[in-house]
Amino acid sequence: MLRFLVILLIVFSQSIFAQEIDLKIFNYSKADSIAIHFPKKKYKSVTEIVAPLTENLDTEHEKFRAIFRWITENIEYNKSASSTTDPDKVVRRNKAVCQGFANLLKDLCESARIECKVVVGFTKTDFKDINRKLNKTDHAWNIVRLNNKNYLVDVTWATSKYNVVTRKFEKDFDEHYFLTPPDKFILDHIPENKIDQLLDKPLSKKQFSKMPLLYADYFHLEIESISHMKGMLKHKLEEDFKFKFDSKNKITSAHILVDADKYMSPIELNGNEFSFKFEKQGKQILTVYLNGKAVSEYIVLVK
């Protein structure tokens, strides 16, 4: 009887530990190594990949990580493949756009017996997305269920980084879009269906549309908050434009770019804030840089 109780206690403890483990910061070096060094050859279908990719991994979340990283390593974001949405065709062509990426992740997961679904919705990638009407969905991503909990992932954006200068996606793995916390994910993604936000208090499309354009480095710098969370601002020419922020990382420099001018203007930091004056009236596009990284963009109506 005592032995049975001890075994039961161990099983219960392991179950509690599995539930409490933070999958976002788990050490995925083994899964990553397998995915990165997985044989690069022409595969004809999803079924050829999953078993050998995951067979030496014990946990569900490590198997998912290997699948996720395999995609980021082997599939290219290419607009010429916009019609390639069938997972097997994506594998054969090694390129796709968001729908193809999301469909492929779902199929690979299902082959590994991991619950995963495709989510469609809206994102922001340009200042023109500020205050736009969200009618036709423009992006696809996934919700994956691991350890009996739902997680948000965007394998497309994890594969490529958006270059604010060239305004193109460039291949560069981005950890932020792997198991992204819902309160962070909502800052640049909003699904068509509110339940897919995974938030207790979902955001409306109108609220999302009014937000500024936040770039990936906003998250990389671990910025907690900024003073301006509306993308369309009104400002008087004679007044100082003030900008405040909170970040877990040390911020040592600030710059601004107005109307995509050739040169960024350095701004003196005063702790976690700075101020400057606009030089002219009219509608202007303001991009804020911290530590040399673009973090947010606004449309400012200066009177």
SERO-102856 format. One line per 10 residues: for each residue x negated, y negated, z negated of C-alpha. Coordinates in steps of 0.05 Angstrom, whole numbers, plus 5000, padded with zeros to 4 digits. Each point is the difference from the previous one (the first is absolute). Layout:
// SERO-102856
X:Y:Z; ... .
***
This chain:
// SERO-102856
5000:5000:5000; 4944:4952:4981; 4963:5016:5065; 5064:4985:5040; 5007:4932:4965; 4928:4982:5014; 5008:5017:5074; 5064:4960:5002; 4965:4941:4968; 4943:5003:5051 .
5048:5003:5059; 5041:4942:4971; 4936:4959:4989; 4977:5013:5071; 5068:4980:5026; 4998:4934:4961; 4930:4986:5024; 5020:5012:5073; 5056:4950:4992; 4956:4948:4967 .
4941:5003:5048; 4992:4936:5041; 4997:5026:5072; 4980:4931:5026; 4932:5001:4965; 4988:5075:5003; 4932:5021:5026; 5014:5024:5071; 4928:5009:5021; 5009:5074:5014 .
5063:4990:5042; 4968:4941:5037; 4938:5040:5016; 5041:5057:5028; 5041:4952:5043; 4941:4960:5025; 4958:5061:5018; 5058:5040:5028; 4982:5026:5070; 5014:4948:5053 .
5028:5037:5060; 5061:5001:5043; 5059:5025:4960; 5065:5019:5034; 5047:4997:4941; 5009:4981:4927; 5000:5074:4978; 4927:5008:5021; 4977:4947:4951; 5036:5007:4933 .
4979:5068:4975; 4924:4993:5010; 5004:4927:4977; 5033:5016:4933; 4981:5072:4984; 4943:4981:4952; 5040:4949:4961; 5039:5020:4939; 5047:4943:4985; 5057:4971:5041 .
4974:4929:4996; 4930:5020:5025; 5031:5037:5058; 5040:4938:5017; 4938:4957:4995; 4963:5046:5049; 5058:4995:5049; 5004:4925:4993; 4925:4991:5009; 4998:5047:5060 .
5050:4955:5035; 4961:4936:4984; 4936:5032:5026; 5028:5031:5063; 5059:4960:5025; 4990:4932:5033; 5051:4944:4998; 5012:4984:5073; 5059:4963:5030; 4993:5040:5064 .
5027:5059:4960; 5064:4966:4977; 5043:5054:5032; 4959:5056:4967; 5041:5017:4938; 5001:5076:5002; 4949:5025:4949; 4970:5054:5045; 4991:4949:5056; 4967:4951:4951 .
4951:5055:4980; 4984:5015:5073; 4991:4927:5019; 4967:4977:4935; 5036:4934:5003; 5067:4970:4982; 5035:4940:4970; 5036:4998:4933; 5058:5047:5017; 4952:5052:5026 .
4956:4993:4939; 5059:5007:4952; 5030:5059:5037; 4933:5036:5001; 4989:4989:4925; 5070:5028:4987; 4988:5063:5042; 4931:5014:4972; 5029:4993:4930; 5058:5046:5015 .
4951:5052:5026; 4964:4996:4933; 5067:5004:4963; 4995:4928:4976; 5064:4959:5001; 4993:4938:5044; 5047:4956:5038; 4995:4945:5052; 5023:4929:4981; 5013:4944:5049 .
5002:4927:4984; 4965:4932:5008; 4932:4971:4986; 4963:4934:5006; 4938:4994:5045; 5005:4929:5026; 5023:4932:4974; 5057:5005:5051; 5029:5055:4955; 5014:4948:4946 .
5075:4986:4996; 5015:5043:5061; 5065:5039:5002; 4990:5073:4985; 5044:5034:5051; 4960:5053:5038; 4951:5042:4959; 4927:4993:5021; 4961:5050:4959; 5002:5071:4971 .
4966:5030:4939; 5013:5057:4950; 5023:5020:4932; 4965:5062:4973; 5021:5040:4938; 4942:5023:4956; 5005:5028:4929; 5075:4987:5003; 4991:4926:5013; 5010:4959:5063 .
4942:4959:5028; 4994:4949:5057; 4947:5007:5053; 4984:4967:5066; 4952:5043:5039; 5000:4952:5059; 4976:4940:4960; 4952:5045:4961; 4969:5019:5066; 4989:4931:5028 .
4988:4931:4971; 5033:4938:5029; 4947:4950:5023; 5026:4929:4986; 4954:4970:5052; 5012:5048:5059; 5071:5016:4975; 4987:5073:5017; 4995:5065:4960; 4930:5027:4991 .
4985:5070:4973; 4981:4995:4927; 5028:5043:4944; 5040:4960:4950; 5011:5034:4932; 5055:4950:4981; 5052:5033:5044; 4991:5069:4968; 5051:5010:4944; 5012:4926:4995 .
5039:4976:4939; 5071:4978:5021; 4992:4930:4971; 4939:4990:5045; 5027:5035:5061; 5061:4955:5002; 4955:4939:5011; 4987:5020:5072; 5051:5056:5015; 5075:5002:4992 .
5039:5062:5022; 5067:4999:5036; 5030:5039:4942; 4993:4966:4931; 4993:5067:4964; 4934:5012:5036; 4969:4940:4965; 4994:5045:4938; 5014:4938:4957; 5049:4993:4943 .
5019:4931:5027; 4995:5003:5076; 4982:4938:5040; 5047:4975:5054; 4979:4992:5072; 5011:4925:4993; 4954:4996:4940; 4946:5039:5036; 5006:4957:5062; 4989:4937:4960 .
4935:5025:4969; 4932:4978:5027; 4957:5044:5044; 4954:5038:4952; 4938:5032:5030; 4969:5066:4978; 4944:4963:4963; 5053:4971:4954; 5004:5071:4972; 4926:5017:5007 .
4983:4940:4956; 5052:5026:4950; 5038:4934:4998; 5055:5004:4948; 5038:4937:5021; 4997:4936:5040; 5036:4934:4989; 5034:4999:5068; 5044:5061:5015; 5042:4966:5053 .
4972:5001:5070; 5033:4935:5023; 4978:4940:4959; 5016:4926:5000; 4946:4951:4979; 4988:4924:4998; 4938:4976:5035; 4978:4953:4944; 5003:5055:4947; 4948:5053:4982 .
5018:5070:5022; 4986:5045:4940; 4988:5074:5002; 4993:5046:4939; 4985:5075:4996; 4985:5056:4951; 4953:5056:5020; 4967:5059:4965; 4938:4986:5042; 4955:4940:4990 .
5016:4947:5052; 4940:4956:5016; 5021:4963:5063; 5061:4972:5034; 5010:4976:5072; 5059:4977:5041; 5015:5004:5074; 5052:4953:5030; 5031:5015:5067; 4947:5053:5015 .
4946:4947:5005; 4930:5024:5020; 4970:4987:4931; 5026:5017:4931; 4997:4943:4950; 4966:5017:4933; 5042:4980:4940; 4973:4988:4929; 5027:5051:4951; 5023:4978:4931 .
5006:5066:4964; 5056:5037:5035; 5027:4942:5039; 4983:4948:5053; 5031:4941:5035; 4991:4961:5064; 5036:4949:5045; 5028:5012:5069; 4972:4952:5051; 5062:4992:5043 .
5075:5008:5002; 5039:5054:5036; 5008:5075:5000; 4934:5033:4983; 4976:5072:4989; 4960:5006:4936; 4956:5061:4986; 4969:5008:4931; 4934:5036:4992; 4971:5025:4934 .
4929:5028:4997; 4999:4992:5076; 5060:5045:5009; 5067:4978:5029; 5053:5013:4946; 5063:4961:5020; 5029:4958:5055; 5055:4947:5001; 5040:4954:5044; 4995:4931:4969 .
5045:4942:5021; 4959:4938:4981; 5039:4934:4997 .
***
